Amino acid sequence: KVTKKTIDNPLQTAFETDQEAIKVDKNQSKGNKKITNGMATLAGLYSSEAIKEYQLERYETALVDFKKSLELSSNPLVGKTDSLIIYYTAITAGLLTDYDTSIEYFNKAIDIDYTNGGETYIRLATIYGESGNKAKQLETLEKAMAKFPENIQITLSLIDYYRFTGEDPRKVLPLMDRAKAADPNNAALYYAEGSVYEKIAEESKAEADYEKAAAGYKKATEIDPNYFFGYYGLGALYFNRGANYTNEASTIPINETEKYENLMKMADEQFEKAMPVMLKAYELRPEEKSIIQSLKDIYFRFRNKSDEYKAQYEKFNSLLQE
């Protein structure tokens, strides 16, 4: 009985065969249609296999196959620039935290003007950020903004950059106004605005800035009454202000009774404002431990004011023990 020998990796075998054929045909003339057509076909097979592996989330294999496809298609005998495969090579490398490869291929995509209306720049900036190169992240986003001023996602990416990198939060405000004008019903934008003004208020201590922070959070909940982060942000703003007044009061000398009592009164006002907002946040996400802890602390403070408050304290204290 005669059996046929199977080939474990037919694509790899075909790839190696083509590489040997190229070595033999040292002139690499485009007139050699057999080699050219074979390489073009194999490039297509590798790209198909890569996409299949990518969809199955087998990214390491996908990256190898994407690169093989590009090696074949970019050979002078074939002379094809496959922009989509370049783009997906960059994405796949990013998913593997192979930042150098991802950056290389995103830049290749940009060099051939495969920008997807700015999306390629956003992805490249994200990779720079994840790799720790904040300067290149900002540079890339600024280039994207100049080239695609109408792309709201670039504006949002710049807003996030300034919010989370310790840069002057005031730099965000013009971008925020532009984003709100383009998307006035986006609750997340107003939440972000609230958080920016809260950061500004923490430095300025100005009541006007605290009020602008609260206004941003409130607007987010008006646009979307079930937007958890709007309630959480507003409740945390009030709670933290109350805690700051309490901490300040604890430093007052014992003989300055009036100043101490004024600070405690201001703290109570902030905690009382936090209460209904935190309750709404709890209603939306009852599993959120930080909300339960805050409500427990608030009701503990007011537990002697009424039986209702005492019962609420016991409820949230009990939930924390579960």
Secondary structure, 3 states (H helix, E strand, C coil): CCCCCCCCCHHHHHHHHHHHHHHHCCCCCCCCHHHHHHHHHHHHHHHHHHHHHHHCCCHHHHHHHHHHHHHHHCCCCCCCCCHHHHHHHHHHHHHCCCHHHHHHHHHHHHHCCCCHHHHHHHHHHHHHHHCCCHHHHHHHHHHHHHHCCCCHHHHHHHHHHHHHCCCCHHHHHHHHHHHHHHCCCCHHHHHHHHHHHHHHHHHHCCHHHHHHHHHHHHHHHHHCCCCHHHHHHHHHHHHHHHHHHHHHHCCCCCCCHHHHHHHHHHHHHHHHHHHHHHHHHHHHCCCCHHHHHHHHHHHHHCCCCCHHHHHHHHHHHHHHHC
